Amino acid sequence: MKKFLVGLFFITSGARSQDTTRLSLLFIGDIMQHQTQISAAFNPVTGRYDYKPCFQFIKPILSTPDITIGNLELTLAGPPYTGYPQFSAPDELLEALKDAGFDVLVTANNHSMDRGRKGLERTLDLLDSFRFLHTGTFKDTVDWLNEYPLVVEAKGFRLSLLNYTYGTNGIPVRAPNIVNPIDTARIRRDLQKAKAQHTDATIVFLHWGEEYTRMPNPWQQRIADFCFKYGTKMVIGSHPHVLQPIEWRKDPDQVVAYSLGNFISAQWDRYKNGGALLHIDLEKIMMPDSTSSVIMKDVSYSLAAVFRAHDVRRTYYLLPIEQFETDTTFIGKADRAMGIQFRDDSGMFYRRENKNVEEKRPHPPVLLKDR
């Protein structure tokens, strides 16, 4: 397995020298399934849904890091499969996400209760069956007490992961189910529990903010600062469906990404047809006295946008932004222009608003015509 086998790479220069190891993290925005995506994934020959083509060109980026984490903004409640406003995606989507390289999915968002208790619990059962780590929603208090905060382990690192949402679109969360709400008193207690886990770093994934707004509001800024005050190292945001700034506060060594935008969706409007992938490299130094320190060695982003092919099924593909720059055969002229516009909008915005976070080009383009 790529990710969760624990191991250490040692740099040593003597019997009492310090040991250093690195861990690569990748954070992804909103994974969505609108009705046109569901229809496009259906294969009438096999009678099944196939999502693997959606991710085949982004897979090298998703599968390279040690841990890849995304926001699952839908339920897997079974048929009838539906898109907005109450999402229920086919089970095959999880198969494709696993194949693409995802390891951890957060589930607390405004669509967690779209199909009520059945939808929430079936989603959790399927995540377990596909061996995803997950957090944010729970069947009952026993699960919450035993599994929260989630501890993610890889390469000698132990990370605490917490996840909260501003709400569930007015659909009540009925006992015994739990969907973690953004509540400062609760977050503070949970961060104290995370501290007691003695992990190397704490990550808070928040579903918050105003949809389609490119700057964080004061409430988001206050919540982020609150999390940092009580020990969080990374705050990752979702929900606005457009990019919001990323800040690497180097002196306290903290990162906040207010919104990574859409990962995959059928939203074609300007600013919504793509998202950012946040790359964070951690370095852990273990001293001879068994104490250790963890710092962020690198924080960067890359971009990806959605392209819908002109085949019979109108297949959706998620493409690294480099594809739109270089391909002249697979991507049509109008579609290529949309990808380039997303690149230009995002690059200009991030150069103006980001703090200490620049673009990363992790892989050369795949030759789409040779797919």
MARZAZA-452797 format. One record per residue (C-alpha): residue number from 1; x, y, z; residue in three letters. Coordinates in steps of 0.25 Angstrom, whole numbers. Last residue first. Example, Ala and Ser with C-alpha at 12.3 -4.5 7.8 and 13.67 -1.06 7.14 Angstrom:
REM MARZAZA-452797
- num_X_Y_Z_residuo
- 2_55_-4_29_ser
- 1_49_-18_31_ala
This chain:
REM MARZAZA-452797
- num_X_Y_Z_residuo
- 371_-19_31_-95_arg
- 370_-10_34_-107_asp
- 369_-17_47_-111_lys
- 368_-17_51_-97_leu
- 367_-2_52_-96_leu
- 366_0_53_-81_val
- 365_6_67_-77_pro
- 364_18_67_-69_pro
- 363_16_66_-54_his
- 362_17_74_-41_pro
- 361_16_88_-46_arg
- 360_15_96_-33_lys
- 359_9_110_-31_glu
- 358_13_119_-20_glu
- 357_9_120_-5_val
- 356_16_130_3_asn
- 355_4_139_5_lys
- 354_-7_137_-5_asn
- 353_-16_149_-10_glu
- 352_-9_156_-22_arg
- 351_-2_144_-28_arg
- 350_-14_135_-24_tyr
- 349_-23_144_-32_phe
- 348_-15_145_-44_met
- 347_-12_130_-45_gly
- 346_-26_127_-42_ser
- 345_-32_136_-53_asp
- 344_-21_132_-63_asp
- 343_-22_117_-61_arg
- 342_-38_117_-61_phe
- 341_-37_125_-74_gln
- 340_-27_115_-80_ile
- 339_-37_104_-76_gly
- 338_-49_111_-83_met
- 337_-40_114_-95_ala
- 336_-37_99_-96_arg
- 335_-52_96_-96_asp
- 334_-55_106_-107_ala
- 333_-43_100_-116_lys
- 332_-46_86_-114_gly
- 331_-38_77_-105_ile
- 330_-32_64_-110_phe
- 329_-24_70_-122_thr
- 328_-17_83_-118_thr
- 327_-12_79_-104_asp
- 326_-1_88_-97_thr
- 325_-7_99_-89_glu
- 324_-20_92_-86_phe
- 323_-12_79_-81_gln
- 322_-3_88_-72_glu
- 321_-16_91_-64_ile
- 320_-16_77_-59_pro
- 319_-29_70_-64_leu
- 318_-42_65_-58_leu
- 317_-49_58_-69_tyr
- 316_-64_57_-71_tyr
- 315_-70_48_-82_thr
- 314_-80_53_-91_arg
- 313_-86_39_-93_arg
- 312_-85_39_-108_val
- 311_-72_46_-109_asp
- 310_-70_62_-108_his
- 309_-62_61_-96_ala
- 308_-65_70_-84_arg
- 307_-53_77_-77_phe
- 306_-51_80_-63_val
- 305_-40_88_-57_ala
- 304_-27_86_-49_ala
- 303_-18_95_-42_leu
- 302_-5_93_-34_ser
- 301_-2_99_-20_tyr
- 300_10_100_-11_ser
- 299_15_99_3_val
- 298_29_94_6_asp
- 297_37_90_19_lys
- 296_25_90_29_met
- 295_31_88_42_ile
- 294_31_76_52_val
- 293_39_75_65_ser
- 292_43_63_73_ser
- 291_47_58_86_thr
- 290_54_45_88_ser
- 289_66_50_95_asp
- 288_74_47_83_pro
- 287_66_57_75_met
- 286_55_53_64_met
- 285_53_63_53_ile
- 284_40_63_46_lys
- 283_39_70_32_glu
- 282_25_72_26_leu
- 281_22_75_12_asp
- 280_9_82_8_ile
- 279_3_81_-6_his
- 278_-11_88_-8_leu
- 277_-18_84_-20_leu
- 276_-26_96_-26_ala
- 275_-40_96_-33_gly
- 274_-47_96_-46_gly
- 273_-60_100_-53_asn
- 272_-65_109_-43_lys
- 271_-57_122_-46_tyr
- 270_-65_125_-58_arg
- 269_-78_116_-59_asp
- 268_-77_102_-63_trp
- 267_-82_95_-50_gln
- 266_-83_80_-53_ala
- 265_-73_76_-42_ser
- 264_-59_71_-39_ile
- 263_-49_78_-30_phe
- 262_-57_90_-27_asn
- 261_-51_101_-19_gly
- 260_-39_100_-10_leu
- 259_-45_110_0_ser
- 258_-40_117_12_tyr
- 257_-26_110_11_ala
- 256_-20_113_25_val
- 255_-5_109_28_val
- 254_2_111_41_gln
- 253_17_111_44_asp
- 252_16_122_55_pro
- 251_27_130_47_asp
- 250_23_125_34_lys
- 249_9_128_33_arg
- 248_6_121_20_trp
- 247_-7_127_15_glu
- 246_-16_121_4_ile
- 245_-27_131_-2_pro
- 244_-41_127_-7_gln
- 243_-43_118_-19_leu
- 242_-58_116_-24_val
- 241_-68_105_-19_his
- 240_-70_113_-6_pro
- 239_-72_100_2_his
- 238_-57_96_6_ser
- 237_-46_100_16_gly
- 236_-33_94_21_ile
- 235_-27_99_34_val
- 234_-13_94_37_met
- 233_-5_95_50_lys
- 232_-16_94_60_thr
- 231_-12_97_74_gly
- 230_-23_105_82_tyr
- 229_-19_118_76_lys
- 228_-18_113_62_phe
- 227_-33_108_63_cys
- 226_-38_121_68_phe
- 225_-30_129_57_asp
- 224_-37_120_47_ala
- 223_-50_123_53_ile
- 222_-48_138_53_arg
- 221_-44_138_39_gln
- 220_-56_130_34_gln
- 219_-65_139_42_trp
- 218_-58_152_36_pro
- 217_-62_147_22_asn
- 216_-52_139_13_pro
- 215_-50_145_-1_met
- 214_-55_139_-14_arg
- 213_-69_138_-12_thr
- 212_-77_127_-20_tyr
- 211_-83_121_-7_glu
- 210_-81_128_6_glu
- 209_-72_122_16_gly
- 208_-71_109_23_trp
- 207_-68_94_22_his
- 206_-56_93_31_leu
- 205_-44_83_31_phe
- 204_-36_84_44_val
- 203_-22_78_44_ile
- 202_-14_75_56_thr
- 201_1_72_56_ala
- 200_11_62_62_asp
- 199_1_54_70_thr
- 198_1_53_85_his
- 197_-13_48_86_gln
- 196_-15_58_98_ala
- 195_-14_70_88_lys
- 194_-25_64_80_ala
- 193_-34_63_92_lys
- 192_-31_78_95_gln
- 191_-34_81_80_leu
- 190_-48_74_82_asp
- 189_-51_82_94_arg
- 188_-47_95_87_arg
- 187_-56_91_75_ile
- 186_-68_88_83_arg
- 185_-67_102_90_ala
- 184_-64_108_76_thr
- 183_-76_102_69_asp
- 182_-75_98_55_ile
- 181_-84_86_55_pro
- 180_-80_71_54_asn
- 179_-90_63_48_val
- 178_-95_52_58_ile
- 177_-105_41_57_asn
- 176_-112_35_69_pro
- 175_-120_44_69_ala
- 174_-126_53_58_arg
- 173_-118_63_49_val
- 172_-128_72_44_pro
- 171_-129_76_30_ile
- 170_-127_91_29_gly
- 169_-117_91_18_asn
- 168_-107_83_27_thr
- 167_-100_93_35_gly
- 166_-86_101_37_tyr
- 165_-78_88_35_thr
- 164_-67_82_44_tyr
- 163_-55_72_42_asn
- 162_-44_69_51_leu
- 161_-31_61_47_leu
- 160_-20_58_57_ser
- 159_-7_54_50_leu
- 158_3_43_54_arg
- 157_16_42_46_phe
- 156_26_30_45_gly
- 155_24_28_30_lys
- 154_9_29_31_ala
- 153_-2_30_42_glu
- 152_-15_37_42_val
- 151_-22_39_55_val
- 150_-37_43_54_leu
- 149_-41_52_65_pro
- 148_-50_45_68_tyr
- 147_-51_30_66_glu
- 146_-55_24_79_asn
- 145_-64_35_84_leu
- 144_-71_38_71_trp
- 143_-73_23_69_asp
- 142_-80_22_82_val
- 141_-88_35_80_thr
- 140_-95_30_68_asp
- 139_-94_27_53_lys
- 138_-83_37_51_phe
- 137_-80_49_42_thr
- 136_-67_58_41_gly
- 135_-57_47_39_thr
- 134_-52_37_28_his
- 133_-41_27_26_leu
- 132_-44_19_13_phe
- 131_-44_4_13_arg
- 130_-54_2_2_phe
- 129_-63_-5_11_ser
- 128_-61_6_22_asp
- 127_-65_17_12_leu
- 126_-77_8_8_leu
- 125_-82_7_23_asp
- 124_-80_22_25_leu
- 123_-89_25_13_thr
- 122_-99_15_17_arg
- 121_-100_22_30_glu
- 120_-102_36_25_leu
- 119_-112_32_14_gly
- 118_-120_24_23_lys
- 117_-121_35_34_arg
- 116_-126_46_24_gly
- 115_-124_45_9_arg
- 114_-117_59_8_asp
- 113_-112_59_22_met
- 112_-97_61_19_ser
- 111_-100_71_8_his
- 110_-96_83_16_asn
- 109_-83_77_20_asn
- 108_-77_68_29_ala
- 107_-71_56_21_thr
- 106_-56_57_21_val
- 105_-49_47_12_leu
- 104_-36_40_14_val
- 103_-27_32_5_asp
- 102_-30_37_-9_phe
- 101_-21_31_-20_gly
- 100_-28_30_-33_ala
- 99_-32_15_-30_asp
- 98_-39_19_-17_lys
- 97_-46_31_-24_leu
- 96_-51_21_-35_ala
- 95_-56_11_-26_glu
- 94_-63_22_-18_leu
- 93_-70_27_-30_leu
- 92_-75_12_-33_glu
- 91_-84_13_-21_asp
- 90_-93_22_-30_pro
- 89_-96_37_-24_ala
- 88_-107_42_-16_ser
- 87_-108_57_-15_phe
- 86_-120_65_-11_gln
- 85_-120_78_-18_pro
- 84_-114_75_-27_tyr
- 83_-110_61_-33_gly
- 82_-118_49_-32_thr
- 81_-116_34_-32_tyr
- 80_-129_27_-29_pro
- 79_-123_18_-24_pro
- 78_-113_16_-13_gly
- 77_-110_26_-1_ala
- 76_-95_29_-5_leu
- 75_-96_43_0_thr
- 74_-89_56_-6_leu
- 73_-79_66_-3_glu
- 72_-67_57_-1_leu
- 71_-56_67_3_asn
- 70_-42_61_0_gly
- 69_-29_56_6_ile
- 68_-17_50_0_thr
- 67_-6_44_9_ile
- 66_8_40_4_asp
- 65_7_48_-8_pro
- 64_9_42_-22_thr
- 63_-5_36_-24_ser
- 62_-13_49_-26_leu
- 61_-3_55_-36_ile
- 60_-1_43_-45_pro
- 59_-17_41_-44_lys
- 58_-20_54_-50_ile
- 57_-20_49_-65_phe
- 56_-28_36_-61_gln
- 55_-38_43_-52_phe
- 54_-51_44_-59_cys
- 53_-48_32_-67_pro
- 52_-49_24_-54_lys
- 51_-63_28_-52_tyr
- 50_-70_16_-58_asp
- 49_-85_13_-55_tyr
- 48_-91_0_-58_arg
- 47_-100_-6_-67_gly
- 46_-89_-13_-75_thr
- 45_-93_-8_-89_val
- 44_-101_4_-84_pro
- 43_-89_10_-77_asn
- 42_-93_21_-68_phe
- 41_-83_31_-64_ala
- 40_-89_42_-73_ala
- 39_-102_41_-66_ser
- 38_-96_42_-52_ile
- 37_-88_54_-57_gln
- 36_-100_61_-63_thr
- 35_-108_59_-50_gln
- 34_-97_66_-42_his
- 33_-87_58_-34_gln
- 32_-78_66_-25_met
- 31_-64_65_-19_ile
- 30_-61_78_-13_asp
- 29_-46_82_-10_gly
- 28_-34_74_-9_ile
- 27_-22_74_0_phe
- 26_-9_67_-3_leu
- 25_1_63_8_leu
- 24_16_59_7_ser
- 23_23_53_19_leu
- 22_38_55_22_arg
- 21_48_49_31_thr
- 20_60_53_40_thr
- 19_67_46_50_asp
- 18_77_54_60_gln
- 17_91_49_63_ser
- 16_94_41_75_arg
- 15_101_29_68_ala
- 14_106_37_57_gly
- 13_103_44_44_ser
- 12_89_39_41_thr
- 11_78_43_32_ile
- 10_67_32_34_phe
- 9_56_29_25_phe
- 8_45_24_34_leu
- 7_33_14_32_gly
- 6_19_12_35_val
- 5_11_6_24_leu
- 4_-1_15_22_phe
- 3_1_21_9_lys
- 2_5_14_-4_lys
- 1_0_0_0_met
